[in-house]
Amino acid sequence: MTILVTRPTPAGERLVNRLRTLGRVAYHAPLIDFTPGCDLPKLPQTLLQLNIGDLVFVLSQHSVNYADSVMGRAGLTWPTHLSYYAIGRASGLALHRISSLPVVYPHTREISETLLMLPALQKLDGKQALILRGNGGRRLLGDTLRERGAAVSYYECYQRSPVYYDGNERSVHWQRDGVDTLVVTSGEMLQQLYTLVPDYYRSLWLLRCCLVVVSERLAILAQDLGWSTIRVADSADNDALIRVLK
C-alpha cells in the first residue's frame, strides 16, 4: 500500500508522519490552503453581543484557530454565557482547549445531520446561532436551525484556496511512486483531485485507487465520479483515518 494524503497542512503532514512511523509508504500533496476570512475583524464584538444561551457552532479546527487568534489580538476571552457546539471531536476539543468552556459535539458521525440530532437543538425559538466556518460549504446546518426558530448568522473565519499543480506531471509522478490509496477529506478536494488528473491517467490509475473518505456523503460523490473501491472512516480526524489505513 502506497498512500497519498491530500488533506491540508498541518493535519496532512501529521498523518503522513504517523503512517511512516507505522511502516507505511505515504506522501503528502495538500489540495487546499488557508488564509484569514473576511468576517474575522467583526467577530469579537459579535460574540460579546450575543445573549445568554445563544449558540455558537464551530465547523472545523481552522475555524477555532482563526477565531481564537482574533479574540487574542482583541484582548478578549471566549464568552462564558454562550452554548458552544462543534461538528466533531477534533474541533470540539480544540475549542475546549483554548477556552476551557464546555463544548457539545456528536460522538458518532461528524456531519451536520448528526449534530442536528442533539436534543438541545430541536427547539430554538428566540435564539441566535452563530456559525463559524470557511468560505462556502453546505447550508444544511444553518437552514435547519433557522427552520427550528433560530436567527442564524454565518461568519467566514478563513478562506480555502486551491493549491495548483501540473496535473500531468503529478499524475506521472504519483503513478510511478506506486500510489494505490488516496485519502480525501472533503467533497471540494475530491472534485479538485478528479479534475486535476488528465483523462488518460484518470481511467488508467486514479479511479482504480482505493479511496478513503470521511463520510457516506463523500462516498456517494466518489461513486458518482467513478470510484469503485471506497472506504469510509468513522470521523475526519487522523486517528480514524489511521484505523482505516491499518
PAZAPA-4460 file (N, C-alpha, C; in steps of 0.05 Angstrom, whole numbers, plus 32768, in hexadecimal, padded with zeros to 4 digits):
% residues 246
    n_x    n_y    n_z   ca_x   ca_y   ca_z    c_x    c_y    c_z   seq   type   mol
   8011   7FE8   8000   8000   8000   8000   8012   8019   8000     1      M     A
   800D   802A   7FED   801B   8044   7FEB   8005   805A   7FEC     2      T     A
   8006   806B   8000   7FF0   807D   8006   7FF7   809A   7FFF     3      I     A
   7FE3   80A7   7FF2   7FE5   80C4   7FEC   7FD1   80D2   7FFE     4      L     A
   7FDA   80E3   800F   7FC9   80F3   8021   7FC6   810F   8016     5      V     A
   7FAD   8116   8011   7FA7   8131   8004   7F9D   8145   8018     6      T     A
   7F99   813E   8031   7F8E   8151   8044   7FA3   8167   804A     7      R     A
   7F99   817F   8051   7FAB   8196   8054   7FC0   8193   806A     8      P     A
   7FD3   81A5   806A   7FE6   81A9   807F   7FD8   81B7   8097     9      T     A
   7FDE   81B0   80B0   7FF2   819D   80B9   7FE8   8181   80BD    10      P     A
   7FCD   817D   80BC   7FC2   8162   80C2   7FCC   814D   80AE    11      A     A
   7FCF   8155   8094   7FD9   8142   8080   7FF5   8139   8086    12      G     A
   8006   814C   808E   8022   8146   8094   8023   8133   80AC    13      E     A
   8013   8139   80C0   8013   8128   80D8   800A   810B   80D1    14      R     A
   7FF6   8109   80C0   7FEC   80EE   80B8   8002   80DF   80AA    15      L     A
   800F   80EC   8097   8025   80DF   8088   803B   80D6   809B    16      V     A
   8043   80E7   80AE   8058   80E0   80C1   8050   80C7   80D2    17      N     A
   8037   80C7   80DA   802E   80B0   80EA   802D   8096   80D9    18      R     A
   8025   8098   80C0   8025   8081   80AF   8041   8077   80AA    19      L     A
   8054   8089   80A6   806F   8080   80A2   807B   8073   80BB    20      R     A
   8073   807D   80D2   807C   8071   80EB   8072   8054   80ED    21      T     A
   805A   804F   80E2   804E   8034   80E2   8059   8023   80CB    22      L     A
   806C   802E   80BC   8078   801E   80A7   806A   8020   808C    23      G     A
   8057   8032   8089   8049   8035   8070   8059   8049   805E    24      R     A
   8055   8045   8044   805F   8058   8030   804A   806D   802B    25      V     A
   8050   8086   8031   803B   809B   802F   8047   80B5   8026    26      A     A
   8038   80C4   8016   8040   80DE   800B   802A   80F2   8011    27      Y     A
   8032   810B   8012   801F   8121   8018   801E   8134   8000    28      H     A
   8006   8139   7FF7   8001   814D   7FE1   7FE8   815C   7FE8    29      A     A
   7FEA   8171   7FF9   7FD2   8180   8001   7FC5   818D   7FE9    30      P     A
   7FAA   818B   7FE8   7F9C   8196   7FD1   7F90   81B2   7FD7    31      L     A
   7F8F   81BA   7FF1   7F85   81D5   7FF7   7F97   81E1   800C    32      I     A
   7F96   81FC   800C   7FA5   820C   8020   7F92   821F   802D    33      D     A
   7F9A   822B   8043   7F88   823C   8053   7F93   8258   8057    34      F     A
   7F82   826C   8057   7F88   8287   805E   7F72   8293   806F    35      T     A
   7F77   82A9   807E   7F62   82B4   808F   7F49   82BC   8080    36      P     A
   7F32   82B8   808C   7F19   82BE   8080   7F11   82DB   8083    37      G     A
   7EFE   82E5   8073   7EF7   8301   8072   7EE7   830A   808B    38      C     A
   7EDA   82F7   8099   7EC9   82FE   80B0   7ED8   82FE   80CA    39      D     A
   7EF2   82F7   80CB   7F01   82F5   80E4   7F01   830F   80F4    40      L     A
   7F06   8327   80E7   7F08   833F   80F7   7EF0   8346   8108    41      P     A
   7ED8   833F   80FF   7EC0   8346   810E   7EB6   8330   8120    42      K     A
   7EC4   8319   8121   7EBC   8302   8131   7EBC   8308   814F    43      L     A
   7ED1   8313   815B   7ED1   8317   8178   7EBA   8327   8182    44      P     A
   7EB3   833D   8175   7E9D   834E   817E   7E82   833F   817B    45      Q     A
   7E80   832F   8165   7E67   831F   8161   7E63   830B   8178    46      T     A
   7E79   82FD   8180   7E77   82EA   8195   7E6E   82F7   81AF    47      L     A
   7E79   830E   81B5   7E72   831C   81CE   7E55   8325   81CE    48      L     A
   7E49   832A   81B7   7E2E   8334   81B6   7E19   831E   81B7    49      Q     A
   7E21   8305   81B5   7E0E   82EF   81B7   7E03   82ED   81D3    50      L     A
   7DEA   82E3   81D5   7DDC   82E1   81EF   7DE2   82C6   81FD    51      N     A
   7DDB   82C5   8216   7DDF   82AC   8225   7DD0   8295   8218    52      I     A
   7DDF   827F   8214   7DD3   8267   8207   7DD3   8267   81E9    53      G     A
   7DDC   827D   81DC   7DDE   827C   81BF   7DF3   8268   81B7    54      D     A
   7DF3   8261   819E   7E03   824A   8195   7E1A   8252   8183    55      L     A
   7E31   8245   8186   7E48   8249   8175   7E50   822D   816B    56      V     A
   7E53   822B   8150   7E5A   8211   8144   7E75   8215   8136    57      F     A
   7E88   8202   813B   7EA1   8202   812D   7EA2   81EA   811B    58      V     A
   7EA8   81ED   8102   7EA6   81D8   80EE   7EC1   81CC   80E7    59      L     A
   7ED7   81D5   80F3   7EF1   81CA   80ED   7F05   81D5   8101    60      S     A
   7F1C   81C7   8103   7F31   81D2   8114   7F3C   81EC   8109    61      Q     A
   7F3B   81F0   80EF   7F44   8209   80E3   7F32   8220   80ED    62      H     A
   7F18   821B   80EF   7F06   8230   80F9   7F0F   8238   8115    63      S     A
   7F15   8224   8126   7F1D   8229   8141   7F37   8239   8142    64      V     A
   7F4B   8231   8133   7F65   823D   8134   7F64   825A   812A    65      N     A
   7F57   825F   8114   7F55   827A   810A   7F45   828C   811C    66      Y     A
   7F2F   8282   8126   7F1E   8292   8138   7F2D   8298   8152    67      A     A
   7F3B   8285   815D   7F49   828A   8176   7F60   829E   8172    68      D     A
   7F6C   829D   815B   7F82   82B1   8156   7F77   82CD   8157    69      S     A
   7F60   82D2   814B   7F55   82ED   814B   7F4A   82F5   8167    70      V     A
   7F40   82E1   8176   7F38   82E7   8191   7F50   82EF   81A2    71      M     A
   7F66   82E0   819F   7F7E   82E7   81AE   7F89   8302   81A7    72      G     A
   7F89   8309   818D   7F93   8324   8186   7F81   833A   8191    73      R     A
   7F67   8334   8195   7F55   8348   81A1   7F57   8348   81BF    74      A     A
   7F67   8336   81CB   7F69   8335   81E8   7F51   832A   81F5    75      G     A
   7F42   8318   81E8   7F29   830E   81F2   7F2A   82EF   81F5    76      L     A
   7F1A   82E5   8207   7F17   82C8   820A   7EFB   82C0   8200    77      T     A
   7EF8   82A7   81FB   7EDE   829D   81F0   7EC9   82A1   8205    78      W     A
   7EB2   82AD   81FE   7E9D   82B2   8212   7E93   8298   821F    79      P     A
   7E8E   829A   8239   7E85   8282   8248   7E67   827E   8248    80      T     A
   7E58   8292   823E   7E3B   8290   8240   7E2E   8284   8227    81      H     A
   7E3E   8279   8215   7E34   826E   81FC   7E35   824F   81FD    82      L     A
   7E26   8243   81EB   7E27   8226   81E8   7E37   821F   81CF    83      S     A
   7E4C   820F   81D2   7E5E   8209   81BC   7E5A   81ED   81B1    84      Y     A
   7E5A   81EB   8197   7E57   81D1   8189   7E6D   81CF   8174    85      Y     A
   7E75   81B6   816F   7E89   81B0   815A   7E7F   819A   8148    86      A     A
   7E89   8199   8130   7E80   8185   811D   7E8B   8169   8124    87      I     A
   7EA1   8168   8133   7EAD   814E   813A   7EC0   8151   8151    88      G     A
   7ECD   813B   8157   7EDE   8139   816F   7EF6   814B   816D    89      R     A
   7F04   814B   8156   7F1C   815B   8153   7F17   8179   8157    90      A     A
   7F03   8183   8149   7EFC   819F   814C   7EF2   81A6   8167    91      S     A
   7EE2   8193   8173   7ED8   8198   818E   7EEF   8199   81A3    92      G     A
   7F01   8187   81A1   7F18   8187   81B4   7F2A   819F   81AF    93      L     A
   7F2D   81A7   8196   7F3D   81BF   8191   7F31   81D8   819E    94      A     A
   7F17   81DB   819C   7F0A   81F2   81A8   7F0B   81F0   81C7    95      L     A
   7F07   81D8   81D2   7F09   81D5   81EF   7F25   81DB   81F9    96      H     A
   7F39   81D3   81EB   7F55   81D8   81F4   7F5B   81F5   81F6    97      R     A
   7F52   8205   81E3   7F59   8221   81E3   7F46   8232   81F4    98      I     A
   7F2E   8228   81F9   7F1B   8238   8208   7F15   822E   8225    99      S     A
   7F1C   8214   822A   7F15   8207   8243   7EF7   8205   8248   100      S     A
   7EE7   8209   8233   7ECA   8208   8235   7EBF   81ED   822B   101      L     A
   7EA7   81E5   8235   7E9B   81CC   822A   7E93   81D0   820D   102      P     A
   7E98   81BC   81FD   7E91   81BC   81E1   7E83   81A2   81DB   103      V     A
   7E6B   81A3   81CF   7E5B   818C   81C9   7E60   8184   81AC   104      V     A
   7E65   816A   81A7   7E68   8160   818C   7E5F   8144   818A   105      Y     A
   7E57   813B   8172   7E4D   811F   816F   7E65   810C   8171   106      P     A
   7E5F   80F4   817C   7E75   80E1   8180   7E74   80CA   816B   107      H     A
   7E64   80CD   8157   7E63   80B9   8141   7E6D   80C7   8128   108      T     A
   7E5B   80CA   8114   7E64   80D6   80FB   7E67   80F4   80FD   109      R     A
   7E7D   80FE   80F3   7E84   811B   80F6   7E79   812A   80DD   110      E     A
   7E5E   812B   80DC   7E51   8139   80C6   7E3A   8149   80D2   111      I     A
   7E30   815C   80C2   7E1A   816D   80CB   7E02   815E   80D3   112      S     A
   7DFB   8148   80C4   7DE3   8139   80CA   7DE4   812D   80E7   113      E     A
   7DFC   8124   80EF   7DFE   8119   810A   7DFD   812E   811F   114      T     A
   7E0A   8144   811A   7E0A   815B   812D   7DED   8164   8131   115      L     A
   7DDE   8165   811C   7DC2   816F   811E   7DB0   815C   812D   116      L     A
   7DB9   8144   8133   7DA8   8131   8142   7DAA   8136   8160   117      M     A
   7DBC   8146   8169   7DBF   814B   8186   7DA5   8157   8192   118      L     A
   7D9C   814D   81A8   7D82   8155   81B3   7D81   8174   81B8   119      P     A
   7D97   8180   81C0   7D96   819D   81C7   7D92   81AE   81AE   120      A     A
   7D94   81A3   8196   7D92   81B3   817E   7D77   81AF   8170   121      L     A
   7D64   81A4   817D   7D4B   819E   816F   7D38   81B6   816F   122      Q     A
   7D38   81C6   8185   7D26   81DE   8186   7D37   81F6   818E   123      K     A
   7D38   8209   817C   7D4B   821F   817F   7D3E   823B   817C   124      L     A
   7D25   823C   8182   7D17   8256   817F   7D24   826B   8191   125      D     A
   7D2A   8282   8184   7D35   8299   8192   7D54   8298   8196   126      G     A
   7D60   8283   818D   7D7D   8280   8190   7D8B   828C   8177   127      K     A
   7DA4   8296   817C   7DB6   829D   8166   7DCA   8287   8163   128      Q     A
   7DD1   8280   814A   7DE5   826B   8145   7DFA   8276   8133   129      A     A
   7E13   8276   813C   7E2A   8280   812D   7E3A   8268   8123   130      L     A
   7E3D   8265   8108   7E4B   824F   80FD   7E67   8258   80F3   131      I     A
   7E7C   824E   80FF   7E97   8255   80F7   7EA2   8240   80E4   132      L     A
   7EAA   8249   80CC   7EB1   8236   80B7   7EC4   8243   80A3   133      R     A
   7ECA   8234   808E   7ED9   8240   8078   7EC7   824B   8063   134      G     A
   7ED2   8253   804D   7EC2   825E   8037   7EB2   8247   8029   135      N     A
   7E99   824C   8023   7E89   8238   8016   7E82   8221   8029   136      G     A
   7E7C   820A   801D   7E75   81F3   802D   7E57   81EE   802D   137      G     A
   7E4F   81D8   803A   7E33   81D1   803B   7E23   81E4   804C   138      R     A
   7E09   81E7   8046   7DF8   81F9   8054   7DE3   81E9   8065   139      R     A
   7DE6   81CF   8066   7DD2   81BF   8074   7DD0   81C7   8092   140      L     A
   7DE6   81CA   809F   7DE5   81D1   80BC   7DD6   81EB   80C0   141      L     A
   7DDE   8200   80B2   7DD1   821A   80B6   7DB4   821A   80AE   142      G     A
   7DAE   820D   8098   7D92   820C   808F   7D80   81FE   80A3   143      D     A
   7D8A   81E8   80AE   7D7A   81D8   80C1   7D77   81E7   80DC   144      T     A
   7D8C   81F4   80E5   7D8A   8204   80FE   7D76   821A   80FA   145      L     A
   7D75   8226   80E3   7D62   823B   80DD   7D46   8231   80DD   146      R     A
   7D42   8219   80D2   7D27   820D   80D2   7D1E   8207   80EE   147      E     A
   7D30   8203   8100   7D2A   81FC   811C   7D27   8215   812E   148      R     A
   7D29   822D   8122   7D23   8245   8130   7D3B   8257   8136   149      G     A
   7D53   824F   812F   7D6A   8260   8135   7D6F   8275   8120   150      A     A
   7D7B   828B   8128   7D85   82A0   8116   7DA2   8299   8110   151      A     A
   7DA8   8291   80F7   7DC2   8286   80F1   7DD4   829A   80E2   152      V     A
   7DED   829C   80EA   7E01   82AC   80DD   7E1A   829B   80D7   153      S     A
   7E24   829E   80BF   7E3D   8290   80B7   7E54   82A4   80BA   154      Y     A
   7E6A   829A   80C5   7E82   82AB   80C6   7E99   829C   80B9   155      Y     A
   7EA5   82A8   80A5   7EBB   829C   8096   7ED5   82A1   80A5   156      E     A
   7EDE   828D   80B2   7EF7   828F   80C2   7F10   828B   80B1   157      C     A
   7F0D   827C   809C   7F24   8277   808A   7F1A   8272   806E   158      Y     A
   7F2D   8274   805B   7F27   826E   803F   7F37   8256   8036   159      Q     A
   7F2B   8245   8027   7F39   822F   801B   7F41   8237   7FFE   160      R     A
   7F5A   8231   7FF8   7F63   8237   7FDD   7F71   821E   7FD1   161      S     A
   7F6C   8218   7FB8   7F78   8200   7FAD   7F96   8203   7FAA   162      P     A
   7FA4   81ED   7FAE   7FC1   81EC   7FA9   7FC4   81E1   7F8C   163      V     A
   7FD3   81EF   7F7C   7FD5   81E8   7F60   7FED   81D6   7F5A   164      Y     A
   7FE7   81C1   7F4B   7FFB   81AE   7F42   7FF9   81AB   7F24   165      Y     A
   800F   81A2   7F17   800E   8199   7EFC   8002   817D   7EFC   166      D     A
   7FEA   817A   7EF2   7FDB   8161   7EF4   7FE9   814A   7EE7   167      G     A
   7FF4   814E   7ECF   8001   8139   7EC0   801B   8130   7ECF   168      N     A
   802B   8144   7ED7   8044   813D   7EE5   803E   812E   7EFF   169      E     A
   802B   8138   7F0F   8024   812B   7F28   801A   810F   7F24   170      R     A
   8009   810B   7F10   7FFE   80F1   7F0A   8014   80DD   7F03   171      S     A
   8027   80E5   7EF3   803D   80D3   7EEC   804D   80CC   7F04   172      V     A
   8052   80E1   7F15   8062   80DD   7F2D   8055   80CA   7F41   173      H     A
   803B   80CF   7F46   802C   80BE   7F59   802A   80A1   7F50   174      W     A
   8025   809E   7F36   8023   8083   7F2C   803D   8074   7F2D   175      Q     A
   8053   8082   7F26   806E   8076   7F28   8074   806E   7F45   176      R     A
   806B   807E   7F58   8070   8078   7F75   805F   8061   7F7F   177      D     A
   804D   8058   7F6E   803C   8041   7F76   8025   8048   7F88   178      G     A
   801C   8062   7F87   8006   8069   7F98   7FED   805A   7F90   179      V     A
   7FE1   804C   7FA4   7FC9   803C   7F9E   7FB3   8041   7FB3   180      D     A
   7FB8   8053   7FC6   7FA4   805B   7FDA   7FA4   8079   7FDE   181      T     A
   7F8C   8085   7FDD   7F89   80A2   7FDE   7F79   80A9   7FF7   182      L     A
   7F82   80BD   8006   7F73   80C8   801D   7F68   80E3   8016   183      V     A
   7F4E   80E6   8015   7F41   8100   800E   7F2C   8106   8023   184      V     A
   7F2C   811E   802E   7F1B   8124   8045   7F05   8139   8040   185      T     A
   7F01   8140   8027   7EEB   8152   8020   7EE2   814F   8003   186      S     A
   7EC9   8156   7FFE   7EBF   8154   7FE3   7ECE   8167   7FD0   187      G     A
   7ED5   817E   7FDA   7EE3   8192   7FCB   7EFE   8187   7FC1   188      E     A
   7F0C   817A   7FD3   7F26   816E   7FCC   7F23   8156   7FB9   189      M     A
   7F0E   8147   7FBE   7F0A   8130   7FAC   7F05   8138   7F8F   190      L     A
   7EF4   814D   7F8C   7EEF   8157   7F71   7F08   8163   7F65   191      Q     A
   7F18   8171   7F76   7F31   817D   7F6C   7F45   8168   7F63   192      Q     A
   7F48   8152   7F72   7F5A   813D   7F6A   7F51   8130   7F50   193      L     A
   7F37   812B   7F4E   7F2C   811F   7F36   7F31   8131   7F1D   194      Y     A
   7F2E   814B   7F21   7F32   815D   7F0A   7F50   8161   7F04   195      T     A
   7F61   815F   7F19   7F7D   8163   7F15   7F8A   814E   7F03   196      L     A
   7F81   8135   7F06   7F8D   811F   7EF8   7F82   811D   7EDC   197      V     A
   7F92   811D   7EC7   7F89   811B   7EAB   7F79   8101   7EA6   198      P     A
   7F68   8102   7E92   7F57   80EB   7E8B   7F66   80D0   7E8A   199      D     A
   7F7D   80D0   7E7D   7F8C   80B7   7E79   7F93   80AB   7E94   200      Y     A
   7F9F   80BB   7EA6   7FA8   80B0   7EC0   7F90   80AC   7ED3   201      Y     A
   7F7B   80BB   7ECD   7F63   80B7   7EDE   7F58   809B   7EDB   202      R     A
   7F55   8092   7EC2   7F4A   8077   7EBE   7F5F   8061   7EC3   203      S     A
   7F78   8067   7EBC   7F8D   8053   7EBF   7F96   804F   7EDC   204      L     A
   7F95   8065   7EEB   7FA1   8063   7F07   7F8E   806E   7F1C   205      W     A
   7F85   8087   7F1A   7F77   8094   7F30   7F5F   8085   7F3A   206      L     A
   7F4D   807E   7F28   7F34   8071   7F30   7F37   8054   7F38   207      L     A
   7F4F   804A   7F34   7F55   802E   7F3D   7F60   802D   7F59   208      R     A
   7F68   8045   7F63   7F72   8046   7F7F   7F5D   8041   7F93   209      C     A
   7F65   8037   7FAA   7F53   8036   7FC1   7F50   8052   7FCC   210      C     A
   7F38   805A   7FD1   7F33   8076   7FDA   7F28   8075   7FF7   211      L     A
   7F36   8083   8009   7F2D   8085   8025   7F21   80A1   8029   212      V     A
   7F08   80A1   8032   7EF9   80BB   8036   7EEE   80BB   8053   213      V     A
   7EE1   80D1   805A   7EDA   80D5   8076   7EBC   80D6   807B   214      V     A
   7EAC   80D1   8066   7E8E   80D1   806A   7E81   80C1   8053   215      S     A
   7E69   80B7   8059   7E5A   80A9   8044   7E53   80BC   802D   216      E     A
   7E4F   80D5   8034   7E49   80E9   801E   7E60   80EA   800A   217      R     A
   7E79   80EA   8015   7E90   80EB   8003   7E93   80D1   7FF4   218      L     A
   7E8C   80BB   8000   7E8D   80A1   7FF2   7E7A   80A0   7FDB   219      A     A
   7E62   80AC   7FDE   7E4F   80AC   7FC8   7E59   80BE   7FB2   220      I     A
   7E65   80D5   7FB9   7E71   80E6   7FA4   7E87   80D8   7F95   221      L     A
   7E97   80C9   7FA4   7EAD   80BA   7F97   7EA3   80A5   7F84   222      A     A
   7E8D   8097   7F8C   7E81   8083   7F7A   7E77   8090   7F61   223      Q     A
   7E6B   80A8   7F64   7E60   80B6   7F4C   7E77   80BE   7F39   224      D     A
   7E8F   80C4   7F45   7EA5   80CC   7F34   7EB3   80B4   7F27   225      L     A
   7EAE   809C   7F32   7EB9   8084   7F25   7ECA   8072   7F36   226      G     A
   7ECE   8078   7F50   7EDE   8066   7F61   7ECD   804E   7F69   227      W     A
   7ED9   8037   7F6C   7ECA   801F   7F74   7ED4   8015   7F8E   228      S     A
   7EED   8019   7F95   7EF8   8010   7FAF   7EFA   8028   7FC2   229      T     A
   7EE8   8029   7FD5   7EE6   8040   7FE7   7EE4   8036   8003   230      I     A
   7EF3   8042   8015   7EF1   803D   8032   7EE9   8056   8040   231      R     A
   7ED7   8054   8054   7ECD   806B   8062   7ED8   806A   807F   232      V     A
   7EE7   807F   8087   7EF1   8080   80A3   7EDA   8088   80B6   233      A     A
   7EDD   8082   80CF   7EC9   8088   80E3   7EC5   80A6   80E7   234      D     A
   7EDB   80B5   80E3   7EDA   80D2   80E6   7EF0   80DE   80D5   235      S     A
   7EF3   80F9   80D7   7F06   8107   80C6   7F21   810A   80D4   236      A     A
   7F25   8100   80EC   7F3E   8105   80F9   7F53   80F0   80F1   237      D     A
   7F6C   80F5   80F7   7F81   80E3   80EE   7F80   80C8   80FB   238      N     A
   7F77   80C7   8114   7F74   80AD   8121   7F62   809A   8111   239      D     A
   7F4B   80A4   8109   7F38   8094   80F9   7F44   808C   80DF   240      A     A
   7F52   809E   80D2   7F5F   8098   80B8   7F74   8082   80BB   241      L     A
   7F83   8084   80D1   7F98   8070   80D6   7F8B   8054   80DA   242      I     A
   7F74   8053   80E7   7F67   8039   80EC   7F5F   802D   80D1   243      R     A
   7F55   803D   80BE   7F4E   8032   80A4   7F67   802A   8094   244      V     A
   7F7C   803A   8095   7F93   8035   8085   7FA4   801E   8090   245      L     A
   7FA0   8017   80A9   7FAE   8000   80B4   7FA4   7FE6   80A8   246      K     A
***
